[in-house]
Amino acid sequence: MGYIIAGANLANAEAPRVSFRVQTAADALEKIEELERGGYRVRISSSEGDEVLIATIKARVVLEEEH
């Protein structure tokens, strides 16, 4: 499953809005944490367009690590 991560930081004049596509939950969590450190408010959706909670991403990372 892929994820679309969108971030908004209106204080950032160079890139007030960004979006990224990643394939794994681990990659999604890494990008989310990076954006949040940069002051972005982050929203995540599945590649099908359904909203995904950060808690769900974290749970999926654990499952990916177990397999």
PDB file with SEQRES, HELIX, SHEET and CRYST1 records, atoms N, CA, C and O in Angstrom:
SEQRES   1 A   67  MET GLY TYR ILE ILE ALA GLY ALA ASN LEU ALA ASN ALA          
SEQRES   2 A   67  GLU ALA PRO ARG VAL SER PHE ARG VAL GLN THR ALA ALA          
SEQRES   3 A   67  ASP ALA LEU GLU LYS ILE GLU GLU LEU GLU ARG GLY GLY          
SEQRES   4 A   67  TYR ARG VAL ARG ILE SER SER SER GLU GLY ASP GLU VAL          
SEQRES   5 A   67  LEU ILE ALA THR ILE LYS ALA ARG VAL VAL LEU GLU GLU          
SEQRES   6 A   67  GLU HIS                                                      
HELIX    1 AA1 ALA A   25  ARG A   37  1                                  13    
HELIX    2 AA2 ILE A   54  GLU A   66  1                                  13    
SHEET    1 AA1 3 ARG A  17  VAL A  22  0                                        
SHEET    2 AA1 3 TYR A   3  ALA A   8 -1                                        
SHEET    3 AA1 3 ARG A  41  SER A  46 -1                                        
CRYST1    1.000    1.000    1.000  90.00  90.00  90.00 P 1           1          
ATOM      1  N   MET A   1       0.849  -1.173   0.000  1.00  0.00           N  
ATOM      2  CA  MET A   1       0.000   0.000   0.000  1.00  0.00           C  
ATOM      3  C   MET A   1       0.892   1.232   0.000  1.00  0.00           C  
ATOM      4  O   MET A   1       1.888   1.281   0.722  1.00  0.00           O  
ATOM      5  N   GLY A   2       0.547   2.205  -0.789  1.00  0.00           N  
ATOM      6  CA  GLY A   2       1.279   3.453  -0.809  1.00  0.00           C  
ATOM      7  C   GLY A   2       0.575   4.509   0.023  1.00  0.00           C  
ATOM      8  O   GLY A   2      -0.595   4.366   0.378  1.00  0.00           O  
ATOM      9  N   TYR A   3       1.301   5.564   0.323  1.00  0.00           N  
ATOM     10  CA  TYR A   3       0.762   6.656   1.123  1.00  0.00           C  
ATOM     11  C   TYR A   3       1.076   7.985   0.458  1.00  0.00           C  
ATOM     12  O   TYR A   3       2.101   8.142  -0.204  1.00  0.00           O  
ATOM     13  N   ILE A   4       0.184   8.925   0.646  1.00  0.00           N  
ATOM     14  CA  ILE A   4       0.395  10.295   0.196  1.00  0.00           C  
ATOM     15  C   ILE A   4       0.464  11.143   1.456  1.00  0.00           C  
ATOM     16  O   ILE A   4      -0.449  11.126   2.282  1.00  0.00           O  
ATOM     17  N   ILE A   5       1.551  11.882   1.593  1.00  0.00           N  
ATOM     18  CA  ILE A   5       1.758  12.715   2.769  1.00  0.00           C  
ATOM     19  C   ILE A   5       1.767  14.160   2.310  1.00  0.00           C  
ATOM     20  O   ILE A   5       2.556  14.546   1.448  1.00  0.00           O  
ATOM     21  N   ALA A   6       0.886  14.952   2.892  1.00  0.00           N  
ATOM     22  CA  ALA A   6       0.791  16.370   2.547  1.00  0.00           C  
ATOM     23  C   ALA A   6       1.084  17.189   3.787  1.00  0.00           C  
ATOM     24  O   ALA A   6       0.621  16.871   4.882  1.00  0.00           O  
ATOM     25  N   GLY A   7       1.858  18.245   3.603  1.00  0.00           N  
ATOM     26  CA  GLY A   7       2.186  19.113   4.724  1.00  0.00           C  
ATOM     27  C   GLY A   7       1.940  20.562   4.365  1.00  0.00           C  
ATOM     28  O   GLY A   7       2.098  20.970   3.215  1.00  0.00           O  
ATOM     29  N   ALA A   8       1.547  21.336   5.372  1.00  0.00           N  
ATOM     30  CA  ALA A   8       1.331  22.768   5.186  1.00  0.00           C  
ATOM     31  C   ALA A   8       2.056  23.524   6.289  1.00  0.00           C  
ATOM     32  O   ALA A   8       1.935  23.201   7.471  1.00  0.00           O  
ATOM     33  N   ASN A   9       2.808  24.530   5.883  1.00  0.00           N  
ATOM     34  CA  ASN A   9       3.506  25.413   6.816  1.00  0.00           C  
ATOM     35  C   ASN A   9       3.518  26.787   6.167  1.00  0.00           C  
ATOM     36  O   ASN A   9       4.434  27.115   5.413  1.00  0.00           O  
ATOM     37  N   LEU A  10       2.511  27.581   6.457  1.00  0.00           N  
ATOM     38  CA  LEU A  10       2.370  28.877   5.796  1.00  0.00           C  
ATOM     39  C   LEU A  10       3.462  29.855   6.184  1.00  0.00           C  
ATOM     40  O   LEU A  10       3.629  30.878   5.521  1.00  0.00           O  
ATOM     41  N   ALA A  11       4.212  29.567   7.246  1.00  0.00           N  
ATOM     42  CA  ALA A  11       5.335  30.417   7.635  1.00  0.00           C  
ATOM     43  C   ALA A  11       6.548  30.175   6.738  1.00  0.00           C  
ATOM     44  O   ALA A  11       7.490  30.967   6.749  1.00  0.00           O  
ATOM     45  N   ASN A  12       6.534  29.102   5.971  1.00  0.00           N  
ATOM     46  CA  ASN A  12       7.640  28.760   5.082  1.00  0.00           C  
ATOM     47  C   ASN A  12       7.340  29.340   3.703  1.00  0.00           C  
ATOM     48  O   ASN A  12       6.565  28.765   2.940  1.00  0.00           O  
ATOM     49  N   ALA A  13       7.950  30.472   3.387  1.00  0.00           N  
ATOM     50  CA  ALA A  13       7.667  31.165   2.128  1.00  0.00           C  
ATOM     51  C   ALA A  13       8.118  30.364   0.905  1.00  0.00           C  
ATOM     52  O   ALA A  13       7.493  30.454  -0.152  1.00  0.00           O  
ATOM     53  N   GLU A  14       9.189  29.586   1.033  1.00  0.00           N  
ATOM     54  CA  GLU A  14       9.710  28.826  -0.107  1.00  0.00           C  
ATOM     55  C   GLU A  14       8.841  27.623  -0.452  1.00  0.00           C  
ATOM     56  O   GLU A  14       8.648  27.307  -1.626  1.00  0.00           O  
ATOM     57  N   ALA A  15       8.325  26.962   0.558  1.00  0.00           N  
ATOM     58  CA  ALA A  15       7.525  25.753   0.323  1.00  0.00           C  
ATOM     59  C   ALA A  15       6.393  25.680   1.349  1.00  0.00           C  
ATOM     60  O   ALA A  15       6.448  24.874   2.277  1.00  0.00           O  
ATOM     61  N   PRO A  16       5.364  26.521   1.183  1.00  0.00           N  
ATOM     62  CA  PRO A  16       4.280  26.509   2.169  1.00  0.00           C  
ATOM     63  C   PRO A  16       3.464  25.218   2.152  1.00  0.00           C  
ATOM     64  O   PRO A  16       2.860  24.847   3.158  1.00  0.00           O  
ATOM     65  N   ARG A  17       3.449  24.542   1.016  1.00  0.00           N  
ATOM     66  CA  ARG A  17       2.723  23.269   0.900  1.00  0.00           C  
ATOM     67  C   ARG A  17       3.612  22.267   0.169  1.00  0.00           C  
ATOM     68  O   ARG A  17       4.253  22.590  -0.831  1.00  0.00           O  
ATOM     69  N   VAL A  18       3.632  21.059   0.687  1.00  0.00           N  
ATOM     70  CA  VAL A  18       4.425  19.998   0.066  1.00  0.00           C  
ATOM     71  C   VAL A  18       3.611  18.712   0.062  1.00  0.00           C  
ATOM     72  O   VAL A  18       2.691  18.549   0.863  1.00  0.00           O  
ATOM     73  N   SER A  19       3.950  17.810  -0.833  1.00  0.00           N  
ATOM     74  CA  SER A  19       3.337  16.480  -0.815  1.00  0.00           C  
ATOM     75  C   SER A  19       4.343  15.460  -1.328  1.00  0.00           C  
ATOM     76  O   SER A  19       5.193  15.756  -2.167  1.00  0.00           O  
ATOM     77  N   PHE A  20       4.220  14.265  -0.802  1.00  0.00           N  
ATOM     78  CA  PHE A  20       5.135  13.181  -1.139  1.00  0.00           C  
ATOM     79  C   PHE A  20       4.351  11.885  -1.251  1.00  0.00           C  
ATOM     80  O   PHE A  20       3.328  11.705  -0.591  1.00  0.00           O  
ATOM     81  N   ARG A  21       4.839  10.988  -2.092  1.00  0.00           N  
ATOM     82  CA  ARG A  21       4.296   9.627  -2.189  1.00  0.00           C  
ATOM     83  C   ARG A  21       5.386   8.680  -1.712  1.00  0.00           C  
ATOM     84  O   ARG A  21       6.539   8.774  -2.131  1.00  0.00           O  
ATOM     85  N   VAL A  22       5.004   7.775  -0.838  1.00  0.00           N  
ATOM     86  CA  VAL A  22       5.933   6.754  -0.350  1.00  0.00           C  
ATOM     87  C   VAL A  22       5.226   5.406  -0.415  1.00  0.00           C  
ATOM     88  O   VAL A  22       3.998   5.344  -0.487  1.00  0.00           O  
ATOM     89  N   GLN A  23       6.000   4.335  -0.388  1.00  0.00           N  
ATOM     90  CA  GLN A  23       5.419   3.001  -0.552  1.00  0.00           C  
ATOM     91  C   GLN A  23       5.185   2.256   0.752  1.00  0.00           C  
ATOM     92  O   GLN A  23       4.256   1.452   0.839  1.00  0.00           O  
ATOM     93  N   THR A  24       6.006   2.504   1.771  1.00  0.00           N  
ATOM     94  CA  THR A  24       5.884   1.718   2.999  1.00  0.00           C  
ATOM     95  C   THR A  24       5.501   2.600   4.183  1.00  0.00           C  
ATOM     96  O   THR A  24       5.674   3.819   4.153  1.00  0.00           O  
ATOM     97  N   ALA A  25       4.981   1.962   5.219  1.00  0.00           N  
ATOM     98  CA  ALA A  25       4.636   2.689   6.441  1.00  0.00           C  
ATOM     99  C   ALA A  25       5.889   3.269   7.090  1.00  0.00           C  
ATOM    100  O   ALA A  25       5.847   4.369   7.642  1.00  0.00           O  
ATOM    101  N   ALA A  26       6.997   2.545   7.031  1.00  0.00           N  
ATOM    102  CA  ALA A  26       8.246   3.045   7.613  1.00  0.00           C  
ATOM    103  C   ALA A  26       8.698   4.318   6.906  1.00  0.00           C  
ATOM    104  O   ALA A  26       9.107   5.281   7.556  1.00  0.00           O  
ATOM    105  N   ASP A  27       8.624   4.324   5.580  1.00  0.00           N  
ATOM    106  CA  ASP A  27       8.980   5.531   4.828  1.00  0.00           C  
ATOM    107  C   ASP A  27       8.022   6.670   5.145  1.00  0.00           C  
ATOM    108  O   ASP A  27       8.432   7.827   5.242  1.00  0.00           O  
ATOM    109  N   ALA A  28       6.746   6.341   5.305  1.00  0.00           N  
ATOM    110  CA  ALA A  28       5.745   7.360   5.637  1.00  0.00           C  
ATOM    111  C   ALA A  28       6.049   7.978   6.990  1.00  0.00           C  
ATOM    112  O   ALA A  28       6.023   9.200   7.135  1.00  0.00           O  
ATOM    113  N   LEU A  29       6.338   7.144   7.982  1.00  0.00           N  
ATOM    114  CA  LEU A  29       6.617   7.653   9.321  1.00  0.00           C  
ATOM    115  C   LEU A  29       7.860   8.534   9.320  1.00  0.00           C  
ATOM    116  O   LEU A  29       7.887   9.574   9.979  1.00  0.00           O  
ATOM    117  N   GLU A  30       8.874   8.129   8.594  1.00  0.00           N  
ATOM    118  CA  GLU A  30      10.101   8.927   8.495  1.00  0.00           C  
ATOM    119  C   GLU A  30       9.800  10.305   7.897  1.00  0.00           C  
ATOM    120  O   GLU A  30      10.270  11.319   8.414  1.00  0.00           O  
ATOM    121  N   LYS A  31       9.032  10.347   6.827  1.00  0.00           N  
ATOM    122  CA  LYS A  31       8.700  11.617   6.171  1.00  0.00           C  
ATOM    123  C   LYS A  31       7.811  12.473   7.067  1.00  0.00           C  
ATOM    124  O   LYS A  31       7.996  13.688   7.137  1.00  0.00           O  
ATOM    125  N   ILE A  32       6.850  11.856   7.754  1.00  0.00           N  
ATOM    126  CA  ILE A  32       5.962  12.583   8.665  1.00  0.00           C  
ATOM    127  C   ILE A  32       6.783  13.267   9.752  1.00  0.00           C  
ATOM    128  O   ILE A  32       6.604  14.455  10.021  1.00  0.00           O  
ATOM    129  N   GLU A  33       7.682  12.510  10.374  1.00  0.00           N  
ATOM    130  CA  GLU A  33       8.499  13.068  11.452  1.00  0.00           C  
ATOM    131  C   GLU A  33       9.389  14.193  10.937  1.00  0.00           C  
ATOM    132  O   GLU A  33       9.566  15.202  11.620  1.00  0.00           O  
ATOM    133  N   GLU A  34       9.946  14.034   9.750  1.00  0.00           N  
ATOM    134  CA  GLU A  34      10.782  15.074   9.141  1.00  0.00           C  
ATOM    135  C   GLU A  34       9.980  16.359   8.924  1.00  0.00           C  
ATOM    136  O   GLU A  34      10.444  17.450   9.256  1.00  0.00           O  
ATOM    137  N   LEU A  35       8.789  16.223   8.372  1.00  0.00           N  
ATOM    138  CA  LEU A  35       7.956  17.397   8.113  1.00  0.00           C  
ATOM    139  C   LEU A  35       7.512  18.068   9.408  1.00  0.00           C  
ATOM    140  O   LEU A  35       7.520  19.296   9.505  1.00  0.00           O  
ATOM    141  N   GLU A  36       7.127  17.276  10.395  1.00  0.00           N  
ATOM    142  CA  GLU A  36       6.693  17.856  11.667  1.00  0.00           C  
ATOM    143  C   GLU A  36       7.832  18.607  12.345  1.00  0.00           C  
ATOM    144  O   GLU A  36       7.607  19.657  12.947  1.00  0.00           O  
ATOM    145  N   ARG A  37       9.057  18.079  12.255  1.00  0.00           N  
ATOM    146  CA  ARG A  37      10.215  18.799  12.807  1.00  0.00           C  
ATOM    147  C   ARG A  37      10.406  20.134  12.098  1.00  0.00           C  
ATOM    148  O   ARG A  37      10.887  21.095  12.699  1.00  0.00           O  
ATOM    149  N   GLY A  38      10.033  20.196  10.827  1.00  0.00           N  
ATOM    150  CA  GLY A  38      10.158  21.423  10.050  1.00  0.00           C  
ATOM    151  C   GLY A  38       8.985  22.378  10.228  1.00  0.00           C  
ATOM    152  O   GLY A  38       8.905  23.396   9.541  1.00  0.00           O  
ATOM    153  N   GLY A  39       8.081  22.060  11.139  1.00  0.00           N  
ATOM    154  CA  GLY A  39       6.964  22.949  11.427  1.00  0.00           C  
ATOM    155  C   GLY A  39       5.727  22.733  10.572  1.00  0.00           C  
ATOM    156  O   GLY A  39       4.795  23.536  10.619  1.00  0.00           O  
ATOM    157  N   TYR A  40       5.708  21.667   9.797  1.00  0.00           N  
ATOM    158  CA  TYR A  40       4.554  21.386   8.940  1.00  0.00           C  
ATOM    159  C   TYR A  40       3.451  20.676   9.714  1.00  0.00           C  
ATOM    160  O   TYR A  40       3.719  19.850  10.586  1.00  0.00           O  
ATOM    161  N   ARG A  41       2.218  21.007   9.384  1.00  0.00           N  
ATOM    162  CA  ARG A  41       1.054  20.224   9.824  1.00  0.00           C  
ATOM    163  C   ARG A  41       0.855  19.173   8.745  1.00  0.00           C  
ATOM    164  O   ARG A  41       0.813  19.497   7.558  1.00  0.00           O  
ATOM    165  N   VAL A  42       0.733  17.929   9.149  1.00  0.00           N  
ATOM    166  CA  VAL A  42       0.774  16.815   8.200  1.00  0.00           C  
ATOM    167  C   VAL A  42      -0.564  16.082   8.151  1.00  0.00           C  
ATOM    168  O   VAL A  42      -1.216  15.861   9.172  1.00  0.00           O  
ATOM    169  N   ARG A  43      -0.949  15.716   6.932  1.00  0.00           N  
ATOM    170  CA  ARG A  43      -2.107  14.834   6.704  1.00  0.00           C  
ATOM    171  C   ARG A  43      -1.621  13.661   5.873  1.00  0.00           C  
ATOM    172  O   ARG A  43      -0.774  13.809   4.992  1.00  0.00           O  
ATOM    173  N   ILE A  44      -2.170  12.498   6.169  1.00  0.00           N  
ATOM    174  CA  ILE A  44      -1.769  11.285   5.463  1.00  0.00           C  
ATOM    175  C   ILE A  44      -2.998  10.629   4.870  1.00  0.00           C  
ATOM    176  O   ILE A  44      -4.055  10.572   5.498  1.00  0.00           O  
ATOM    177  N   SER A  45      -2.846  10.136   3.655  1.00  0.00           N  
ATOM    178  CA  SER A  45      -3.921   9.356   3.052  1.00  0.00           C  
ATOM    179  C   SER A  45      -3.312   8.146   2.359  1.00  0.00           C  
ATOM    180  O   SER A  45      -2.131   8.128   2.012  1.00  0.00           O  
ATOM    181  N   SER A  46      -4.143   7.151   2.173  1.00  0.00           N  
ATOM    182  CA  SER A  46      -3.701   5.973   1.430  1.00  0.00           C  
ATOM    183  C   SER A  46      -3.655   6.341  -0.048  1.00  0.00           C  
ATOM    184  O   SER A  46      -4.180   7.376  -0.459  1.00  0.00           O  
ATOM    185  N   SER A  47      -3.031   5.493  -0.827  1.00  0.00           N  
ATOM    186  CA  SER A  47      -2.980   5.758  -2.269  1.00  0.00           C  
ATOM    187  C   SER A  47      -4.369   5.724  -2.887  1.00  0.00           C  
ATOM    188  O   SER A  47      -4.571   6.215  -3.998  1.00  0.00           O  
ATOM    189  N   GLU A  48      -5.344   5.138  -2.159  1.00  0.00           N  
ATOM    190  CA  GLU A  48      -6.734   5.117  -2.626  1.00  0.00           C  
ATOM    191  C   GLU A  48      -7.493   6.378  -2.224  1.00  0.00           C  
ATOM    192  O   GLU A  48      -8.636   6.573  -2.638  1.00  0.00           O  
ATOM    193  N   GLY A  49      -6.861   7.239  -1.415  1.00  0.00           N  
ATOM    194  CA  GLY A  49      -7.490   8.498  -1.022  1.00  0.00           C  
ATOM    195  C   GLY A  49      -8.131   8.511   0.349  1.00  0.00           C  
ATOM    196  O   GLY A  49      -8.697   9.529   0.749  1.00  0.00           O  
ATOM    197  N   ASP A  50      -8.059   7.397   1.087  1.00  0.00           N  
ATOM    198  CA  ASP A  50      -8.635   7.340   2.432  1.00  0.00           C  
ATOM    199  C   ASP A  50      -7.673   7.960   3.442  1.00  0.00           C  
ATOM    200  O   ASP A  50      -6.467   7.722   3.383  1.00  0.00           O  
ATOM    201  N   GLU A  51      -8.213   8.764   4.375  1.00  0.00           N  
ATOM    202  CA  GLU A  51      -7.375   9.368   5.406  1.00  0.00           C  
ATOM    203  C   GLU A  51      -6.808   8.282   6.313  1.00  0.00           C  
ATOM    204  O   GLU A  51      -7.498   7.317   6.643  1.00  0.00           O  
ATOM    205  N   VAL A  52      -5.546   8.443   6.715  1.00  0.00           N  
ATOM    206  CA  VAL A  52      -4.855   7.481   7.570  1.00  0.00           C  
ATOM    207  C   VAL A  52      -4.316   8.237   8.783  1.00  0.00           C  
ATOM    208  O   VAL A  52      -3.709   9.299   8.642  1.00  0.00           O  
ATOM    209  N   LEU A  53      -4.539   7.685   9.968  1.00  0.00           N  
ATOM    210  CA  LEU A  53      -4.039   8.298  11.195  1.00  0.00           C  
ATOM    211  C   LEU A  53      -2.570   7.953  11.411  1.00  0.00           C  
ATOM    212  O   LEU A  53      -2.104   6.900  10.974  1.00  0.00           O  
ATOM    213  N   ILE A  54      -1.843   8.839  12.084  1.00  0.00           N  
ATOM    214  CA  ILE A  54      -0.440   8.568  12.393  1.00  0.00           C  
ATOM    215  C   ILE A  54      -0.325   7.310  13.254  1.00  0.00           C  
ATOM    216  O   ILE A  54       0.614   6.533  13.086  1.00  0.00           O  
ATOM    217  N   ALA A  55      -1.262   7.104  14.165  1.00  0.00           N  
ATOM    218  CA  ALA A  55      -1.243   5.897  15.004  1.00  0.00           C  
ATOM    219  C   ALA A  55      -1.327   4.637  14.144  1.00  0.00           C  
ATOM    220  O   ALA A  55      -0.703   3.625  14.461  1.00  0.00           O  
ATOM    221  N   THR A  56      -2.082   4.697  13.075  1.00  0.00           N  
ATOM    222  CA  THR A  56      -2.197   3.556  12.160  1.00  0.00           C  
ATOM    223  C   THR A  56      -0.870   3.310  11.459  1.00  0.00           C  
ATOM    224  O   THR A  56      -0.446   2.165  11.306  1.00  0.00           O  
ATOM    225  N   ILE A  57      -0.217   4.385  11.035  1.00  0.00           N  
ATOM    226  CA  ILE A  57       1.103   4.259  10.390  1.00  0.00           C  
ATOM    227  C   ILE A  57       2.081   3.594  11.354  1.00  0.00           C  
ATOM    228  O   ILE A  57       2.808   2.677  10.971  1.00  0.00           O  
ATOM    229  N   LYS A  58       2.101   4.055  12.607  1.00  0.00           N  
ATOM    230  CA  LYS A  58       3.019   3.486  13.600  1.00  0.00           C  
ATOM    231  C   LYS A  58       2.745   2.003  13.809  1.00  0.00           C  
ATOM    232  O   LYS A  58       3.685   1.215  13.916  1.00  0.00           O  
ATOM    233  N   ALA A  59       1.484   1.611  13.868  1.00  0.00           N  
ATOM    234  CA  ALA A  59       1.138   0.196  14.028  1.00  0.00           C  
ATOM    235  C   ALA A  59       1.594  -0.613  12.819  1.00  0.00           C  
ATOM    236  O   ALA A  59       2.074  -1.736  12.968  1.00  0.00           O  
ATOM    237  N   ARG A  60       1.450  -0.058  11.648  1.00  0.00           N  
ATOM    238  CA  ARG A  60       1.864  -0.773  10.432  1.00  0.00           C  
ATOM    239  C   ARG A  60       3.380  -0.919  10.364  1.00  0.00           C  
ATOM    240  O   ARG A  60       3.884  -1.911   9.836  1.00  0.00           O  
ATOM    241  N   VAL A  61       4.112   0.064  10.894  1.00  0.00           N  
ATOM    242  CA  VAL A  61       5.572  -0.043  10.941  1.00  0.00           C  
ATOM    243  C   VAL A  61       5.962  -1.249  11.788  1.00  0.00           C  
ATOM    244  O   VAL A  61       6.840  -2.022  11.403  1.00  0.00           O  
ATOM    245  N   VAL A  62       5.321  -1.412  12.929  1.00  0.00           N  
ATOM    246  CA  VAL A  62       5.606  -2.557  13.803  1.00  0.00           C  
ATOM    247  C   VAL A  62       5.315  -3.859  13.065  1.00  0.00           C  
ATOM    248  O   VAL A  62       6.107  -4.799  13.135  1.00  0.00           O  
ATOM    249  N   LEU A  63       4.197  -3.924  12.363  1.00  0.00           N  
ATOM    250  CA  LEU A  63       3.854  -5.135  11.613  1.00  0.00           C  
ATOM    251  C   LEU A  63       4.862  -5.408  10.505  1.00  0.00           C  
ATOM    252  O   LEU A  63       5.233  -6.559  10.275  1.00  0.00           O  
ATOM    253  N   GLU A  64       5.313  -4.350   9.810  1.00  0.00           N  
ATOM    254  CA  GLU A  64       6.312  -4.528   8.748  1.00  0.00           C  
ATOM    255  C   GLU A  64       7.608  -5.079   9.325  1.00  0.00           C  
ATOM    256  O   GLU A  64       8.251  -5.927   8.707  1.00  0.00           O  
ATOM    257  N   GLU A  65       7.999  -4.600  10.511  1.00  0.00           N  
ATOM    258  CA  GLU A  65       9.245  -5.047  11.131  1.00  0.00           C  
ATOM    259  C   GLU A  65       9.165  -6.503  11.567  1.00  0.00           C  
ATOM    260  O   GLU A  65      10.178  -7.201  11.596  1.00  0.00           O  
ATOM    261  N   GLU A  66       7.959  -6.963  11.907  1.00  0.00           N  
ATOM    262  CA  GLU A  66       7.793  -8.345  12.354  1.00  0.00           C  
ATOM    263  C   GLU A  66       7.848  -9.336  11.199  1.00  0.00           C  
ATOM    264  O   GLU A  66       8.081 -10.525  11.417  1.00  0.00           O  
ATOM    265  N   HIS A  67       7.637  -8.864   9.974  1.00  0.00           N  
ATOM    266  CA  HIS A  67       7.606  -9.786   8.824  1.00  0.00           C  
ATOM    267  C   HIS A  67       8.851  -9.710   8.034  1.00  0.00           C  
ATOM    268  O   HIS A  67       8.993 -10.416   7.036  1.00  0.00           O  
TER     269      HIS A  67                                                      
END                                                                             
